[in-house]
C-alpha cells in the first residue's frame, strides 16, 4: 500500500491540529496552495469518501475528517484569494443538492475556483431546485456548480439542473460527487462533470472560454 503524505494521513484520520501543522509545513516550503489541495487534501477526502461508500467508516468519522480538512483549508483560502489581481472575472453559484448535507467536495471546489479568478456564492447544503433557480435569476452566474455524495440525491441534481435551465439564463452547469459520472452529467443536460477539485478548475476554464448556451 502506498504511503500517504502526513497531511493526507492527518485528514484521513481526522487529526485537525496535525492537518493544520502539515499545511503550514508545505506553505513554509513555498508550495502553491492549489497544489496542496490537489495533492494532499483532495486525495485524503477521496479516500474518506471511498471508505464511507464501503461502510468502512460512518458519518461521525466522516465529519471528523471533514473538520480536519476544513482546518487546513481555512489556512489556504486567504492565500488563494490573494493570488488573484483585482475583481474576479467570473461568478459561480455552488451548492450541495437537496437531501444531501455533505459539503466536503463543495468546499474544496469552491476554494479552487476562488483561486482561479472565479468568485463563488456558496448556497450551502440541502439546496432545493427552486433555490438554485432563484439564485440563478438573481445573480446571472457564469457557472452553477452542483454537488452530491449520495446516490439517493441524484434525482435532486437532475431536478436542480432542469430548474436552472428553465430560467433561460445562459450559464454553464458543472456537476460532481461520488455517484456522479460523465454520462449522468450529459443525461441531465449539464455542461461538464468533475471528478475532483483540480479537474473542476480545468472544466470551468474550458467552459468559460466559450459562450454559455
GIPE-V195629 format. One line per field, one symbol per residue. ss: DSSP state (H for helix, E for strand, - for the rest). phi: phi as a letter, one per 20 degrees, with the letter a starting at -180 (. if undefined). psi: psi as a letter, one per 30 degrees, with the letter a starting at -180 (. if undefined). Layout:
ss=???
phi=???
psi=???
//
This chain:
ss=-----HHHHHHHH--HHHHHHHHHHHHH----HHHHHHHHHHHHHHHHHHHHH-----HHHHHHHHHHHHHHHHHHHHHHHH-------EEEEEEEE------HHHHHHHHHHH---EEEEEEEEEE-HHHHHHHHHHH---EEEEE---HHHHHHHHHHHHHHHH-----EEEEE-----HHHHHH----EEE--HHHHHHHHHHHH-----
phi=.ffefgfgfffgemefffffffffffffenffgfffffecfggffffffffffemeccggfffffffffffffffegffffffedmfgecccebaefgncdecffgfffgfffffdmcfceeendlefgffgffffffdlffccdccbddffdffffgfffffffffnffbddddapgeecfffgffemeebccebfffffffffffffcffe
psi=kkkkkeeeeeeefhjeeeeeeeeeeeeffgkkeeeeeefeeeeefeeeeeeeeggflaeeeeeeeeeeeeeeeffeeeeeeffkkakkflkkkklklkfkgkgeeeeeeeeeeefghjkkjjfalhkleeeeeeeeeefhlfkjkkkkfkffgeeeeeeeeeeeefffkjlkkklllefkleeeeeeghlflkkeaeeeeeeeeeeefflkk.
//
